Amino acid sequence: MQVQESKKGTVLVVAPRGRLDASTAGEFQRRLSASIDGGETRILLDFSDLTNISSAGLRTLLAAAKRLQGRNGQFAICGLRENVASAFKRSGFHEIIKIFPDESAALASYI
């Protein structure tokens, strides 16, 4: 999995490409944790290029969301492909993590 990061104002946009599964979740979690430990409190995950997510990937997101919540941070996801959105709905994650159709809508929510 490749990950691209960029800053949009005060929001760190993290855009993984490929699969977020048991083989990539650990590294992705370390990367998110390092960003949070480095002071990032507003993180947007752009999943436009994420092709698949497993339960290990979902756990990574939950851990990051909880860490940010404990620091009064904001965490959101945008650009879910149909199969990834389906995994969010099956797991109930769509009810606990803010999901937006695209980056612009998500960034507007951080204002």
Secondary structure by P-SEA (a helix, b strand, c coil): cbbbbbbcccbbbbbbccccccccaaaaaaaaaaaaaacccbbbbbccccccccaaaaaaaaaaaaaaaaaccccccccccaaaaaaaaaacccccccccccaaaaaaaac
